Amino acid sequence: MVQGGRAAGLDFGEDAVTLGTGDAAVLATPPWESQRLLPHLETPAGYAPIVNLHYARPGPRAGALHRHAGCALPMGAGAAGGVSVTVSAGDDAAREDQATLGPRAWAELRQAALAFGLDGDWPEAPPPCRVVKERRATPRHTPGPPLRPPRLPLANLALAGDWTDPLLPATIEASVRSGEAAAKALLR
Ligand SMILES: Cc1cc2nc3c(=O)[nH]c(=O)nc-3n(C[C@H](O)[C@H](O)[C@H](O)COP(=O)(O)OP(=O)(O)OC[C@H]3O[C@@H](n4cnc5c(N)ncnc54)[C@H](O)[C@@H]3O)c2cc1C
């Protein structure tokens, strides 16, 4: 709830908090949610997907492998181990059907694993695979000046979140830096 250029209350649906004159808040929701709450806020024009593929590959932990489109992290240990592939900016992978994506990515992964001599079994037949598509994983980075949303859109409300850091790409580090900047702005 906004009154007189200040956040006057926080509505969590089942719960609500009234903010007093000395109270402040940090809004660290995703950009589209921040814009829903503050409609005049400028937010990223588009988002890039990240696709994760989790293969039930039996065998020991084998190390880590990086490839041009993402990284593969063998995980777990012993017979229950698996291997996960992360494809950042995965527009093509996000469009592709799991039925073809799983086997195609496995073939690429297997080729690289064998070339690097990674431990474990890398059968030609793709193991069972679970695909998770995060369609709005990160703001899409485009040429031109970065978005600079106001740190204090309201006198007692600071914005945080990876997308509000003007210097770093949308990462955990950017979100931590933005949180620190938000706290400092409110304490000033
Ligand atoms: C698949 C994937 C892999 C990634 N891998 C890496 C990596 O390897 N390294 C790296 O640095 N970064 C990685 N990232 C990016 C990293 O996860 C983000 O940059 C970081 O989590 C952003 O943190 P945040 O606090 O800004 O936002 P989020 O982590 O998105 O947090 C926003 C929070 O707001 C909550 N929320 C939403 N709406 C509301 C509401 N109305 N009211 C209250 N709360 C609400 C959400 O539940 C969520 O908890 C990855 C992201 C994805 C999707």
The ligand as a Gaussian input file, in Angstrom:
#p B3LYP/6-31G(d) Opt

LIG

0 1
 C       18.275000     -22.297000     -13.455000
 C       19.088000     -21.154000     -12.924000
 C       20.453000     -21.330000     -12.723000
 C       21.233000     -20.266000     -12.225000
 N       22.572000     -20.459000     -12.006000
 C       23.302000     -19.472000     -11.455000
 C       24.671000     -19.664000     -11.152000
 O       25.248000     -20.714000     -11.384000
 N       25.366000     -18.621000     -10.592000
 C       24.770000     -17.420000     -10.307000
 O       25.431000     -16.511000      -9.783000
 N       23.461000     -17.212000     -10.601000
 C       22.722000     -18.204000     -11.160000
 N       21.408000     -17.996000     -11.453000
 C       20.855000     -16.661000     -11.202000
 C       20.539000     -16.514000      -9.715000
 O       19.736000     -17.588000      -9.285000
 C       19.791000     -15.206000      -9.558000
 O       20.600000     -14.149000     -10.064000
 C       19.462000     -14.933000      -8.095000
 O       18.776000     -16.001000      -7.498000
 C       18.596000     -13.689000      -8.040000
 O       18.286000     -13.455000      -6.694000
 P       17.148000     -12.422000      -6.376000
 O       17.083000     -12.360000      -4.882000
 O       17.363000     -11.182000      -7.160000
 O       15.808000     -13.062000      -6.965000
 P       15.125000     -14.459000      -6.669000
 O       16.119000     -15.460000      -6.203000
 O       14.295000     -14.759000      -7.877000
 O       14.184000     -14.144000      -5.425000
 C       12.978000     -13.468000      -5.588000
 C       12.069000     -13.950000      -4.478000
 O       10.856000     -13.205000      -4.506000
 C        9.818000     -14.097000      -4.144000
 N        8.552000     -13.505000      -4.585000
 C        8.035000     -13.443000      -5.843000
 N        6.876000     -12.785000      -5.830000
 C        6.651000     -12.407000      -4.535000
 C        5.605000     -11.668000      -3.875000
 N        4.541000     -11.182000      -4.545000
 N        5.703000     -11.472000      -2.554000
 C        6.750000     -11.944000      -1.844000
 N        7.784000     -12.640000      -2.411000
 C        7.712000     -12.863000      -3.751000
 C       10.184000     -15.382000      -4.859000
 O        9.508000     -16.483000      -4.288000
 C       11.671000     -15.428000      -4.607000
 O       11.981000     -16.075000      -3.407000
 C       20.614000     -19.026000     -11.943000
 C       19.241000     -18.845000     -12.153000
 C       18.478000     -19.908000     -12.638000
 C       16.997000     -19.701000     -12.857000

